[in-house]
Amino acid sequence: TFGVLEGPEEAAASWKEFLAHLEKATSKKVKLTEVPRGGIMAAAEIKAGKLHLAALSTGTVPLAVNLGGFTPMCAPADAKGDFSYKMLILANGGSSVRSLEDLRGKVIFLTSPSSQSSFKLPILTLWQEQKLVPGRDYQFRISNSQGSSIDGVARGELDVVAVASDYLARRVAQKKIDSSKYRVVYESKSYPAVCIGHGHALKPELAAKIREAFLTFDWKGSGLEKEYGPAGQVKFVPVNYKKDWAGVREIDQALLDLIDGRGS
């Protein structure tokens, strides 16, 4: 079972050619499903062996590693092997918000608490850079997805949202939204994007075949190229959890310190 961030129906066309490649490489039938929303639920399904492979959002990865035995393996990358993204805070064209300071007294739309780009990092950034506390200095509401947030801010229905730059780039390049309808209020430094990995209980020889299937897949002409190419992603590259997710773990610790009153 391979869990992806999109629903299986939506993702079927994107992953069609790769799934055939993976089935041939492993001699096993692969079922595409959706990763449960929330890091704890995803970790539980990986630990229970219900998800053998998973594509996880950046902020979910440490939780899945520590609670579910998730083994990071690879990530979609550009031609140079870069698999990073930035957190963006967007305001609609008619909004008075033009800086982080302007968010005082406003509402920002976020998504899942396990999401780095659309929950953890924007909350931490507002505290560290402006000492803005949610519930006191601004309010946040939960959007169904980053897609809903992007569509809402572009249509003028939402004032401010936080999203991942790579996902926004795909929406713009595919002409699903008009980039003139919003402005970028804040751009973070770079962090690793989606991580693909497997459960720790997989037999080593099967895990090796899966890893090889990802790293040797040719994206040219595939559904993956059509879906992710607009964000510059053209191949899978190996990742190193200890090194590549160090900054993500630092964000988690900073949030814990903030909750415990030790944050500065």
Secondary structure, 3 states (H helix, E strand, C coil): CEEECCCHHHHHHHHHHHHHHHHHHHCCCCCEEECCCCHHHHHHHHHCCCCCEEEECHHHHHHHHHHHCEEEEEEEECCCCCCEEEEEEEEECCCCCCCHHHHCCCEEEECCCCCHHHHHHHHHHHHHHHCCCECCCEEEEECCCHHHHHHHHHCCCCCEEEEEHHHHHHHHHCCCCCHHHEEEEEEEEEEECCEEEEECCCCHHHHHHHHHHHHHCCCCCCHHHHHHHHHCCCEEEECCHHHHCHHHHHHHHHHHHHHCCCCC
